[in-house]
Amino acid sequence: MNRSKYPLLSQIDSPSDLRRLNRDQLAPLSDELRNYLIESVSQSGGHFGANLGTVELTIALHYAFNTPYDRLVWDVGHQSYPHKILTGRRDQLGTIRKKDGLTPFPKRKESEYDTFGVGHSSTSISAALGMAMAARLNGEDRKAVAIIGDGAMTAGMAFEALNNAGDLNANMLVILNDNEMSISPNVGALNKYFTKLLSGRFYSTVRESGKKALSPMPQLKELARRTEEHVKGMLTPGTLFEAFGFQYFGPVDGHDVETMSDVLDNIKDIKGPCLLHVVTKKGKGYDKAEADQVKYHGVGQFDPAEGIQPSGAPSAPTYTQVFGQWLCDMAAAEPKLAGITPAMREGSGLVDFEKQFPERYFDVGIAEQHAVTLAAGLACDGIKPVVAIYSTFLQRAYDQAIHDVDIQNLDVLFAIDRAGLVGPDGPTHAGSFDYSFLRCLPNTLVMAPADENECRKMLSTGLQHKGPAAVRYPRGKGPGVAVENTLETLPIGQSELRREGSGIAILGFGAVLADCETVAQNLGASLVNMRFVSPLDEQRLIEMAETHDLIITVEENVIAGGAGSAVNEFYNSRGVRAPVLNIGLPNRYIEHGQREEMLTDAGLDAAGIETQIREWLKQNCDIAQKSLIS
């Protein structure tokens, strides 16, 4: 680090160094930290706007609290880069999200200051409450602090934790970071409520002065208290949180680091649950990020002087773009179609759909469980809902997928993005388990497209299907197959023979098929595009077992309970004794890095798939000789 450019930040190797600074040095340190973030993230890529918005808050927290003894729990972790910089990882920031580099979110194994691993939203209050209760049980006088955004606060889990914390009278602090943004713009009644605020300093002064003045007169004090509750209920969010048993403070300016430090100093010794309402601006200090908070939420490499520039000539569409175009086309043809997203309008490809069909667009906020049951309710009365959701986020609504959709056999289509490995975001965002947890649902049709055009056809198939259906597709681009501008469907449960060979039959599920084609050519094997995980093409499976010496299944899902397991179960149920080799994600979490690197590490690129087959054949010489593979 250039010490002349960052004279204060270069001295901070841990929060204890920060706490040795004078209070009047915190503002210039904030400027240095913000400039360092802009310089570093513009070179490495990563989460950007949220981190710029929490610079002063992070400094004030580590300045006021005795971390890591006092616990800081970050919600999601998009905003934790300043925290990483101040806790001994400053010089590694350029490695963030890269293979073997810093993780993009807090992770317990990475630092003692990362008290709780995150990646999904709205977990911080529950985790911090658990830590506060552990401190009570262990007889320790430590503080647990949850830092949660206003978008994350809309999730039901956050309110469950608030309710429990107030009942337990936990010694904890919740900091509500109110920037009116999550990834997509926040929605819902709670967000609108937060925008109607009185001045925190003025209101607090009047309230406390009134309490002191009326304390000798109990009857008048009680009347004032009741009046205050009515006024607060109309004008501030204080009543909401105080109803949960929290002492409410704020709102305060989250970019005034000295005031923030003073406030935290005052609050930290108050016993019981407290909530501090902090108002910040996402992208603070970088004009372009302030002006376009969605665009600058997560960035690749860019020149800070120029900002993010448009890409060059248009390239092949991503799977997300294929879905977005299909949704608009199908909505034009099907007036009963409705689109639902849990706060991922941009990520899931619903921007154009919202513009063209606003009355049929539902962004429910960070509330995956509600999104699925909302879809179930719509389906009950003849609407055809499409739930656009990441694979990792569908895990949060599994109970609803079973009880509210599958048991009732309702016509709900799940468009599952980010299936398989996602790359830089790491294991918290990987869609490694959806084959396993969906194929066991008796009524749910599960489809896996091998390319972009097949993805479009499967979406149409799922919407027309009577009952629940799921189409799962990976992040990014496919093999570059041209997408037909039709709403054609596919025959349910029918696979496709892509290559006829001998000895070995490779059964590919989903996006792995492109690499499987290379392997099949190298080995002279037959290749089947299975298309459907549930129901399987049973006739094809029997045919392959009767005409080949070895069956190989390949999928970008964990092997346990996945598509290959379904093939094994079918063969066992029919008494078929064909040797089967299952290839898929290993039984471990794949860390972050570029998606291609992660697939190589998992042995799911062409070279890795072929190596696994050849190694298995070496150990099974009889089959190898029959298959003519040496």
C-alpha positions as CSV (number, residue, x, y, z in Angstrom):
1,M,0.0,0.0,0.0
2,N,1.2,3.5,-0.9
3,R,1.7,5.1,2.6
4,S,1.9,8.6,1.3
5,K,-1.5,8.1,-0.5
6,Y,-3.1,6.4,2.5
7,P,-1.3,7.7,5.6
8,L,-3.9,6.6,8.1
9,L,-5.3,3.5,6.5
10,S,-1.8,2.1,6.0
11,Q,-1.4,2.1,9.8
12,I,-4.5,0.0,10.4
13,D,-3.7,-3.7,10.6
14,S,-6.4,-4.5,13.1
15,P,-9.3,-2.7,14.9
16,S,-7.0,-2.2,17.9
17,D,-4.9,0.1,15.7
18,L,-8.1,2.0,14.7
19,R,-9.0,2.5,18.3
20,R,-5.7,4.3,18.9
21,L,-6.7,7.1,16.5
22,N,-8.1,10.4,17.8
23,R,-11.8,11.0,17.0
24,D,-11.0,13.8,14.6
25,Q,-9.0,11.4,12.5
26,L,-12.0,9.2,11.7
27,A,-13.3,11.5,8.9
28,P,-10.1,11.6,7.0
29,L,-9.7,7.8,7.5
30,S,-13.2,7.4,6.0
31,D,-12.1,9.3,2.9
32,E,-9.0,7.1,2.6
33,L,-10.9,3.9,3.0
34,R,-13.5,4.9,0.4
35,N,-10.8,5.9,-2.1
36,Y,-9.0,2.6,-1.5
37,L,-12.3,0.7,-2.1
38,I,-12.8,2.5,-5.4
39,E,-9.3,1.9,-6.5
40,S,-9.2,-1.8,-5.5
41,V,-12.7,-3.0,-6.5
42,S,-12.4,-1.2,-9.9
43,Q,-9.3,-3.4,-10.6
44,S,-10.6,-6.7,-9.1
45,G,-14.4,-6.5,-9.5
46,G,-16.8,-7.3,-6.8
47,H,-19.6,-5.8,-4.7
48,F,-19.3,-2.0,-4.9
49,G,-22.1,0.3,-4.1
50,A,-23.1,-1.3,-0.8
51,N,-19.5,-1.2,0.5
52,L,-19.2,2.5,-0.4
53,G,-22.3,3.1,1.7
54,T,-21.0,1.5,4.9
55,V,-17.5,3.0,5.2
56,E,-18.3,5.4,8.1
57,L,-20.6,2.9,9.8
58,T,-17.9,0.2,9.7
59,I,-15.2,2.5,11.1
60,A,-17.6,3.7,13.9
61,L,-18.5,0.1,14.8
62,H,-14.9,-1.1,15.2
63,Y,-14.0,2.1,16.9
64,A,-16.7,1.9,19.5
65,F,-16.8,-1.8,20.2
66,N,-14.1,-4.2,21.4
67,T,-14.1,-6.5,18.4
68,P,-13.7,-9.4,18.0
69,Y,-14.7,-9.9,21.7
70,D,-17.9,-8.0,20.9
71,R,-19.6,-9.7,17.9
72,L,-20.4,-8.0,14.7
73,V,-22.8,-9.9,12.4
74,W,-23.2,-8.6,8.9
75,D,-26.4,-9.4,7.0
76,V,-25.7,-10.9,3.5
77,G,-22.2,-9.5,3.5
78,H,-22.3,-7.4,0.3
79,Q,-21.2,-4.5,2.5
80,S,-18.4,-6.2,4.4
81,Y,-15.3,-5.1,2.3
82,P,-14.6,-2.2,4.7
83,H,-14.8,-4.6,7.5
84,K,-12.3,-6.9,5.8
85,I,-9.9,-4.0,5.2
86,L,-9.9,-2.9,8.8
87,T,-9.5,-6.5,10.2
88,G,-6.1,-7.4,8.7
89,R,-7.1,-8.2,5.1
90,R,-6.4,-4.8,3.5
91,D,-3.5,-5.9,1.3
92,Q,-5.5,-9.0,0.1
93,L,-8.5,-7.1,-1.1
94,G,-7.4,-7.4,-4.7
95,T,-7.8,-11.2,-4.5
96,I,-11.5,-11.1,-3.4
97,R,-13.8,-13.5,-5.3
98,K,-10.8,-15.0,-7.1
99,K,-9.7,-18.6,-6.7
100,D,-7.8,-19.0,-3.4
101,G,-8.4,-15.4,-2.6
102,L,-10.6,-13.6,-0.1
103,T,-14.2,-14.8,0.1
104,P,-16.8,-12.3,-1.1
105,F,-18.7,-12.6,2.1
106,P,-17.8,-13.0,5.8
107,K,-16.5,-16.5,6.6
108,R,-15.6,-17.8,10.0
109,K,-12.6,-19.8,8.7
110,E,-11.1,-16.6,7.1
111,S,-11.0,-14.4,10.2
112,E,-11.9,-14.3,13.9
113,Y,-13.6,-11.0,13.1
114,D,-16.0,-12.8,10.8
115,T,-18.3,-14.1,13.5
116,F,-20.9,-15.6,11.3
117,G,-20.8,-16.9,7.7
118,V,-23.4,-15.4,5.4
119,G,-24.5,-15.1,1.8
120,H,-28.2,-15.2,2.2
121,S,-30.3,-12.3,3.5
122,S,-32.0,-11.7,6.8
123,T,-30.0,-14.0,9.0
124,S,-28.1,-11.5,11.1
125,I,-30.6,-10.8,13.9
126,S,-31.1,-14.5,14.6
127,A,-27.4,-15.2,14.6
128,A,-26.6,-12.2,16.8
129,L,-29.4,-13.2,19.2
130,G,-27.9,-16.7,19.5
131,M,-24.5,-15.1,20.3
132,A,-26.2,-12.8,22.9
133,M,-27.8,-15.8,24.5
134,A,-24.5,-17.7,24.5
135,A,-22.9,-14.7,26.3
136,R,-25.6,-14.8,28.9
137,L,-25.2,-18.6,29.4
138,N,-21.4,-18.3,29.6
139,G,-21.5,-15.3,32.0
140,E,-19.7,-13.0,29.5
141,D,-20.4,-9.3,29.3
142,R,-20.0,-9.0,25.5
143,K,-22.3,-7.2,23.0
144,A,-23.7,-8.8,19.9
145,V,-24.4,-6.4,17.0
146,A,-26.4,-7.3,13.9
147,I,-26.1,-4.9,10.9
148,I,-29.1,-5.4,8.6
149,G,-30.3,-3.4,5.5
150,D,-33.8,-2.1,5.1
151,G,-34.3,-4.6,2.2
152,A,-33.3,-7.5,4.4
153,M,-35.5,-6.2,7.2
154,T,-38.6,-7.0,5.1
155,A,-38.0,-10.7,5.3
156,G,-40.1,-12.7,7.7
157,M,-37.1,-14.3,9.4
158,A,-35.9,-10.9,10.6
159,F,-39.2,-10.2,12.3
160,E,-39.2,-13.7,13.9
161,A,-35.8,-12.9,15.4
162,L,-37.0,-9.4,16.6
163,N,-40.0,-10.9,18.3
164,N,-37.8,-13.5,20.0
165,A,-35.1,-11.0,21.0
166,G,-37.6,-8.7,22.7
167,D,-39.1,-11.6,24.6
168,L,-35.7,-12.8,25.8
169,N,-34.6,-9.2,26.7
170,A,-31.3,-10.0,24.9
171,N,-28.3,-7.8,25.4
172,M,-27.9,-7.0,21.7
173,L,-27.9,-4.1,19.2
174,V,-29.6,-4.2,15.8
175,I,-28.4,-1.6,13.4
176,L,-30.9,-0.9,10.6
177,N,-28.8,0.4,7.6
178,D,-31.5,2.3,5.7
179,N,-30.3,3.1,2.2
180,E,-33.7,2.4,0.5
181,M,-32.0,-0.2,-1.7
182,S,-31.1,-3.9,-1.6
183,I,-30.1,-5.1,-5.1
184,S,-33.3,-4.2,-6.9
185,P,-35.2,-1.2,-5.5
186,N,-37.0,-2.1,-2.3
187,V,-40.7,-2.7,-2.4
188,G,-43.4,-3.1,0.2
189,A,-45.3,-1.3,2.9
190,L,-42.4,-1.4,5.3
191,N,-40.1,0.4,2.9
192,K,-42.6,3.1,2.4
193,Y,-43.0,3.5,6.1
194,F,-39.3,4.0,6.6
195,T,-39.3,6.9,4.1
196,K,-41.7,8.9,6.3
197,L,-39.3,9.9,9.1
198,L,-39.0,12.7,11.6
199,S,-35.7,14.2,12.6
200,G,-34.3,11.7,15.0
201,R,-32.3,14.3,17.1
202,F,-35.3,16.6,17.4
203,Y,-37.8,13.9,18.2
204,S,-35.5,12.2,20.8
205,T,-34.8,15.5,22.5
206,V,-38.4,16.4,22.9
207,R,-39.4,12.9,24.0
208,E,-36.7,12.7,26.7
209,S,-37.3,16.3,27.9
210,G,-41.0,15.6,28.2
211,K,-40.4,12.5,30.2
212,K,-38.2,14.3,32.7
213,A,-40.6,17.2,33.1
214,L,-43.7,15.0,33.7
215,S,-42.0,12.4,35.9
216,P,-43.4,14.0,39.2
217,M,-46.9,13.9,37.7
218,P,-47.7,10.2,37.0
219,Q,-51.2,10.8,35.5
220,L,-50.0,13.5,33.0
221,K,-47.0,11.3,32.2
222,E,-49.2,8.4,31.3
223,L,-51.4,10.6,29.2
224,A,-48.3,11.9,27.4
225,R,-47.1,8.3,26.9
226,R,-50.3,7.3,25.2
227,T,-50.3,10.4,23.0
228,E,-46.7,9.8,22.1
229,E,-47.6,6.3,20.9
230,H,-50.3,7.6,18.6
231,V,-48.0,10.3,17.2
232,K,-45.1,7.9,16.7
233,G,-47.3,5.3,15.1
234,M,-48.2,7.9,12.4
235,L,-44.8,9.4,11.9
236,T,-41.8,7.3,12.9
237,P,-40.8,3.6,12.8
238,G,-40.0,3.7,16.5
239,T,-43.4,2.2,17.6
240,L,-42.9,-0.8,15.3
241,F,-39.6,-1.8,17.0
242,E,-40.6,-0.8,20.5
243,A,-43.6,-3.0,20.1
244,F,-41.1,-5.9,19.8
245,G,-39.4,-4.8,23.0
246,F,-36.5,-2.9,21.5
247,Q,-35.3,0.6,22.5
248,Y,-35.3,2.6,19.3
249,F,-32.7,5.3,18.5
250,G,-32.5,7.4,15.4
251,P,-32.5,8.0,12.6
252,V,-28.9,9.2,12.4
253,D,-26.7,10.2,9.5
254,G,-24.7,7.1,8.7
255,H,-22.0,9.2,6.9
256,D,-21.2,11.4,9.9
257,V,-18.5,9.1,11.4
258,E,-17.9,11.2,14.6
259,T,-21.6,11.4,15.5
260,M,-22.0,7.7,14.7
261,S,-19.1,6.9,17.1
262,D,-20.7,9.1,19.8
263,V,-24.0,7.4,19.4
264,L,-22.6,3.9,19.5
265,D,-20.5,4.8,22.6
266,N,-23.8,5.9,24.3
267,I,-25.8,2.8,23.2
268,K,-23.2,0.1,23.8
269,D,-23.6,0.0,27.6
270,I,-27.4,0.0,27.5
271,K,-28.7,-3.4,28.6
272,G,-31.4,-5.2,26.7
273,P,-32.3,-5.1,23.0
274,C,-31.7,-1.8,21.2
275,L,-32.2,-0.8,17.6
276,L,-30.2,2.1,15.9
277,H,-31.7,3.4,12.7
278,V,-28.9,4.6,10.4
279,V,-29.5,6.4,7.1
280,T,-26.9,5.8,4.4
281,K,-26.5,6.2,0.7
282,K,-25.5,3.2,-1.5
283,G,-22.5,4.2,-3.7
284,K,-21.6,7.1,-1.4
285,G,-18.6,9.1,-2.6
286,Y,-18.7,7.8,-6.2
287,D,-21.1,9.9,-8.2
288,K,-21.8,7.3,-10.9
289,A,-22.6,4.6,-8.3
290,E,-24.9,7.0,-6.4
291,A,-26.8,7.8,-9.6
292,D,-27.2,4.2,-10.7
293,Q,-27.2,2.0,-7.6
294,V,-28.4,-1.2,-9.4
295,K,-25.8,-1.0,-12.1
296,Y,-23.0,-0.5,-9.5
297,H,-24.2,-3.1,-7.0
298,G,-21.7,-5.6,-8.4
299,V,-19.0,-4.7,-10.9
300,G,-16.3,-6.2,-13.1
301,Q,-13.1,-4.3,-13.8
302,F,-13.6,-0.7,-14.9
303,D,-11.9,2.7,-15.0
304,P,-13.1,4.8,-12.1
305,A,-12.7,8.0,-14.2
306,E,-15.0,6.7,-16.9
307,G,-17.3,4.3,-15.0
308,I,-18.8,1.1,-16.4
309,Q,-18.8,1.3,-20.2
310,P,-21.3,-0.5,-22.5
311,S,-19.9,-3.8,-23.8
312,G,-19.0,-4.1,-27.5
313,A,-21.0,-5.9,-30.2
314,P,-24.0,-8.0,-28.9
315,S,-23.0,-11.6,-28.2
316,A,-25.0,-14.7,-27.7
317,P,-27.7,-14.3,-25.0
318,T,-27.3,-15.7,-21.5
319,Y,-29.8,-18.2,-20.2
320,T,-31.2,-15.4,-18.0
321,Q,-31.8,-13.3,-21.2
322,V,-33.4,-16.3,-22.9
323,F,-35.8,-16.6,-20.0
324,G,-36.6,-12.8,-19.9
325,Q,-37.4,-12.8,-23.6
326,W,-39.5,-16.0,-23.4
327,L,-41.5,-14.5,-20.4
328,C,-42.4,-11.4,-22.4
329,D,-43.3,-13.5,-25.5
330,M,-45.4,-15.9,-23.5
331,A,-47.1,-13.2,-21.6
332,A,-48.2,-11.6,-24.9
333,A,-49.7,-14.9,-25.9
334,E,-51.1,-16.0,-22.5
335,P,-53.1,-13.3,-20.6
336,K,-53.2,-15.4,-17.5
337,L,-49.4,-15.5,-17.0
338,A,-47.9,-13.6,-14.0
339,G,-44.3,-13.2,-13.1
340,I,-43.0,-13.3,-9.5
341,T,-39.5,-12.5,-8.2
342,P,-38.2,-12.2,-4.6
343,A,-36.3,-9.0,-5.1
344,M,-34.2,-10.2,-8.0
345,R,-35.7,-8.3,-10.9
346,E,-32.4,-7.6,-12.7
347,G,-30.7,-10.8,-11.8
348,S,-33.5,-13.0,-12.9
349,G,-34.3,-11.1,-16.1
350,L,-37.6,-9.5,-15.4
351,V,-36.8,-5.9,-16.3
352,D,-38.6,-5.9,-19.7
353,F,-41.5,-7.9,-18.3
354,E,-42.1,-5.4,-15.6
355,K,-42.2,-2.6,-18.2
356,Q,-44.5,-4.4,-20.6
357,F,-46.8,-6.1,-18.1
358,P,-46.6,-4.1,-14.9
359,E,-50.0,-5.3,-13.7
360,R,-48.8,-8.9,-13.9
361,Y,-45.4,-8.3,-12.3
362,F,-45.0,-9.1,-8.6
363,D,-41.8,-8.3,-6.7
364,V,-42.4,-9.5,-3.2
365,G,-39.1,-8.3,-1.7
366,I,-36.7,-10.6,0.1
367,A,-39.3,-13.1,0.9
368,E,-38.8,-16.4,-1.0
369,Q,-41.3,-18.4,1.1
370,H,-44.0,-15.8,0.5
371,A,-43.1,-15.7,-3.2
372,V,-43.9,-19.4,-3.6
373,T,-47.1,-19.4,-1.6
374,L,-48.3,-16.3,-3.4
375,A,-47.8,-18.3,-6.6
376,A,-49.8,-21.1,-5.2
377,G,-52.6,-18.8,-4.3
378,L,-52.6,-17.3,-7.8
379,A,-52.7,-20.8,-9.3
380,C,-55.7,-21.7,-7.2
381,D,-57.8,-19.2,-9.1
382,G,-56.7,-19.8,-12.6
383,I,-53.6,-17.6,-13.0
384,K,-50.4,-19.2,-14.4
385,P,-47.6,-18.0,-12.2
386,V,-43.9,-18.1,-13.1
387,V,-41.6,-17.9,-10.1
388,A,-38.2,-16.6,-11.3
389,I,-35.8,-17.6,-8.6
390,Y,-32.1,-18.6,-8.1
391,S,-31.5,-22.2,-7.2
392,T,-29.8,-21.2,-3.9
393,F,-32.8,-19.0,-2.9
394,L,-35.4,-21.7,-3.7
395,Q,-33.8,-23.7,-0.9
396,R,-35.3,-21.2,1.5
397,A,-38.8,-21.9,0.2
398,Y,-38.6,-25.7,0.1
399,D,-41.4,-26.2,2.6
400,Q,-43.7,-24.0,0.5
401,A,-42.7,-25.9,-2.7
402,I,-43.7,-29.1,-1.0
403,H,-46.8,-28.2,1.0
404,D,-48.3,-25.3,-0.9
405,V,-47.5,-26.3,-4.4
406,D,-46.6,-29.9,-4.9
407,I,-49.1,-31.5,-2.5
408,Q,-51.9,-29.5,-4.1
409,N,-50.6,-30.2,-7.6
410,L,-50.9,-26.6,-8.6
411,D,-49.8,-25.1,-12.0
412,V,-46.7,-23.2,-10.8
413,L,-43.6,-22.9,-13.0
414,F,-40.3,-22.4,-11.3
415,A,-37.7,-20.8,-13.6
416,I,-34.5,-21.7,-11.6
417,D,-31.5,-19.5,-12.5
418,R,-27.9,-19.9,-11.3
419,A,-28.2,-23.7,-11.1
420,G,-24.9,-25.5,-10.6
421,L,-21.7,-23.7,-9.8
422,V,-21.9,-19.9,-9.9
423,G,-18.2,-19.0,-9.6
424,P,-17.1,-15.9,-7.7
425,D,-20.0,-15.8,-5.2
426,G,-18.9,-19.2,-3.9
427,P,-20.8,-22.0,-2.1
428,T,-23.5,-19.9,-0.5
429,H,-24.8,-19.0,-4.0
430,A,-24.2,-22.3,-5.8
431,G,-27.2,-24.2,-7.0
432,S,-25.8,-27.7,-6.1
433,F,-28.8,-29.4,-4.8
434,D,-32.0,-28.7,-6.8
435,Y,-32.1,-32.0,-8.8
436,S,-31.9,-33.8,-5.4
437,F,-34.6,-31.8,-3.6
438,L,-37.0,-31.4,-6.5
439,R,-37.0,-34.8,-8.2
440,C,-38.3,-36.5,-5.0
441,L,-41.5,-34.3,-5.2
442,P,-44.2,-36.7,-6.7
443,N,-46.0,-34.1,-8.8
444,T,-43.2,-31.8,-9.9
445,L,-41.9,-32.0,-13.5
446,V,-38.1,-31.3,-13.5
447,M,-36.3,-30.3,-16.7
448,A,-32.7,-29.5,-17.5
449,P,-32.0,-27.8,-20.8
450,A,-28.7,-28.6,-22.7
451,D,-28.7,-25.3,-24.6
452,E,-30.5,-21.9,-25.0
453,N,-33.1,-23.0,-27.5
454,E,-34.0,-26.1,-25.4
455,C,-34.4,-23.8,-22.4
456,R,-37.0,-21.8,-24.2
457,K,-38.9,-24.9,-25.2
458,M,-38.8,-26.3,-21.7
459,L,-40.2,-23.1,-20.3
460,S,-43.1,-23.3,-22.7
461,T,-43.5,-27.0,-21.7
462,G,-43.6,-26.2,-18.0
463,L,-46.2,-23.4,-18.4
464,Q,-48.5,-25.7,-20.4
465,H,-48.0,-28.6,-18.0
466,K,-50.8,-29.4,-15.6
467,G,-49.1,-29.3,-12.3
468,P,-45.8,-28.0,-10.8
469,A,-42.9,-27.7,-13.2
470,A,-39.3,-26.6,-12.9
471,V,-36.7,-25.6,-15.5
472,R,-33.2,-25.2,-14.1
473,Y,-30.4,-23.5,-16.0
474,P,-26.9,-22.2,-15.2
475,R,-25.5,-18.7,-14.9
476,G,-24.1,-17.1,-18.0
477,K,-24.1,-18.3,-21.6
478,G,-24.8,-21.6,-23.2
479,P,-23.1,-23.3,-26.1
480,G,-24.4,-20.6,-28.5
481,V,-27.3,-22.4,-30.1
482,A,-29.7,-20.1,-32.0
483,V,-33.0,-19.5,-30.2
484,E,-36.1,-20.0,-32.2
485,N,-38.8,-17.4,-31.8
486,T,-41.6,-19.8,-31.1
487,L,-43.5,-21.1,-28.1
488,E,-43.0,-24.8,-29.0
489,T,-43.2,-27.4,-26.3
490,L,-41.4,-30.8,-25.8
491,P,-42.9,-34.2,-25.3
492,I,-42.9,-34.9,-21.5
493,G,-40.3,-37.4,-20.4
494,Q,-38.7,-37.9,-23.8
495,S,-34.9,-37.8,-24.1
496,E,-32.8,-37.2,-27.3
497,L,-30.1,-39.4,-28.7
498,R,-27.4,-37.0,-29.7
499,R,-24.7,-39.6,-30.8
500,E,-24.8,-43.3,-31.5
501,G,-21.7,-45.2,-30.4
502,S,-20.9,-48.5,-28.8
503,G,-19.7,-49.9,-25.5
504,I,-20.4,-46.8,-23.3
505,A,-23.6,-44.7,-23.1
506,I,-23.2,-41.3,-21.6
507,L,-26.4,-39.8,-20.2
508,G,-26.0,-36.0,-19.9
509,F,-28.4,-33.9,-17.8
510,G,-28.5,-30.2,-18.6
511,A,-25.7,-27.8,-19.4
512,V,-23.0,-30.5,-19.0
513,L,-24.0,-31.9,-22.4
514,A,-21.7,-29.8,-24.4
515,D,-18.6,-31.2,-22.6
516,C,-20.1,-34.7,-22.7
517,E,-20.2,-34.4,-26.6
518,T,-16.5,-34.0,-26.6
519,V,-16.0,-36.9,-24.3
520,A,-18.4,-39.1,-26.3
521,Q,-16.5,-38.4,-29.5
522,N,-13.1,-39.2,-27.9
523,L,-14.4,-42.5,-26.5
524,G,-16.7,-43.5,-29.3
525,A,-19.6,-43.5,-26.9
526,S,-23.3,-43.0,-27.3
527,L,-24.6,-39.7,-26.0
528,V,-28.1,-39.1,-24.7
529,N,-29.5,-35.7,-23.9
530,M,-31.8,-36.8,-21.0
531,R,-33.7,-33.5,-20.8
532,F,-36.0,-34.7,-18.0
533,V,-34.8,-35.5,-14.4
534,S,-38.3,-36.3,-13.4
535,P,-39.9,-38.2,-15.1
536,L,-37.0,-40.1,-16.6
537,D,-37.2,-41.5,-20.1
538,E,-37.5,-45.1,-18.8
539,Q,-37.7,-46.7,-22.3
540,R,-34.4,-45.0,-23.2
541,L,-32.7,-46.2,-20.0
542,I,-33.7,-49.8,-20.7
543,E,-32.5,-49.5,-24.3
544,M,-29.1,-48.1,-23.3
545,A,-28.6,-50.8,-20.7
546,E,-29.5,-53.6,-23.2
547,T,-27.1,-52.3,-25.9
548,H,-24.1,-50.9,-23.9
549,D,-21.6,-52.3,-21.4
550,L,-21.4,-49.2,-19.2
551,I,-23.9,-46.4,-18.3
552,I,-22.4,-43.1,-17.3
553,T,-24.5,-40.2,-15.9
554,V,-23.2,-36.7,-15.8
555,E,-24.8,-33.8,-14.0
556,E,-23.9,-30.4,-12.4
557,N,-25.5,-31.3,-9.1
558,V,-24.4,-33.3,-6.1
559,I,-24.3,-37.0,-6.8
560,A,-26.2,-37.8,-3.6
561,G,-29.9,-38.0,-4.5
562,G,-29.3,-36.4,-7.9
563,A,-30.2,-37.3,-11.5
564,G,-27.7,-40.2,-11.6
565,S,-29.2,-41.6,-8.4
566,A,-32.5,-41.5,-10.1
567,V,-31.1,-43.7,-12.9
568,N,-29.6,-46.1,-10.3
569,E,-33.0,-46.4,-8.5
570,F,-34.8,-47.1,-11.8
571,Y,-32.4,-49.8,-12.8
572,N,-32.6,-51.4,-9.3
573,S,-36.4,-51.3,-9.4
574,R,-36.4,-53.2,-12.7
575,G,-33.7,-55.7,-11.8
576,V,-31.3,-54.3,-14.5
577,R,-27.7,-55.1,-13.6
578,A,-25.9,-52.6,-15.9
579,P,-22.8,-51.1,-14.4
580,V,-23.4,-47.4,-13.8
581,L,-20.8,-44.6,-13.1
582,N,-22.3,-41.4,-11.6
583,I,-20.3,-38.2,-12.3
584,G,-21.4,-34.9,-10.6
585,L,-20.4,-32.4,-8.0
586,P,-18.2,-33.9,-5.2
587,N,-19.5,-34.3,-1.7
588,R,-18.0,-31.0,-0.5
589,Y,-18.6,-27.3,-1.0
590,I,-16.8,-25.8,-4.0
591,E,-15.1,-22.5,-3.1
592,H,-15.2,-19.3,-5.1
593,G,-13.4,-18.5,-8.3
594,Q,-14.3,-18.3,-12.0
595,R,-17.0,-20.7,-13.0
596,E,-14.7,-22.5,-15.5
597,E,-12.1,-22.9,-12.7
598,M,-14.6,-24.4,-10.4
599,L,-15.9,-26.8,-13.0
600,T,-12.3,-28.0,-13.6
601,D,-11.7,-28.4,-9.9
602,A,-14.9,-30.5,-9.6
603,G,-13.9,-32.6,-12.6
604,L,-16.9,-31.5,-14.6
605,D,-15.2,-30.0,-17.7
606,A,-14.5,-32.3,-20.7
607,A,-11.1,-33.3,-19.5
608,G,-12.2,-34.1,-16.0
609,I,-15.2,-36.2,-17.2
610,E,-13.0,-38.2,-19.5
611,T,-10.4,-38.7,-16.8
612,Q,-13.0,-40.0,-14.4
613,I,-14.3,-42.5,-17.0
614,R,-10.9,-43.8,-17.9
615,E,-9.8,-44.2,-14.3
616,W,-13.0,-46.2,-13.6
617,L,-12.4,-48.4,-16.6
618,K,-8.8,-49.1,-15.4
619,Q,-10.2,-50.4,-12.2
620,N,-12.8,-52.5,-14.1
621,C,-10.7,-54.2,-16.8
622,D,-13.4,-56.6,-17.9
623,I,-15.7,-53.8,-18.9
624,A,-12.9,-51.8,-20.4
625,Q,-12.1,-54.7,-22.7
626,K,-15.7,-55.0,-23.8
627,S,-15.9,-51.3,-24.4
628,L,-12.6,-51.3,-26.4
629,I,-11.2,-48.5,-24.2
630,S,-7.6,-48.9,-23.1
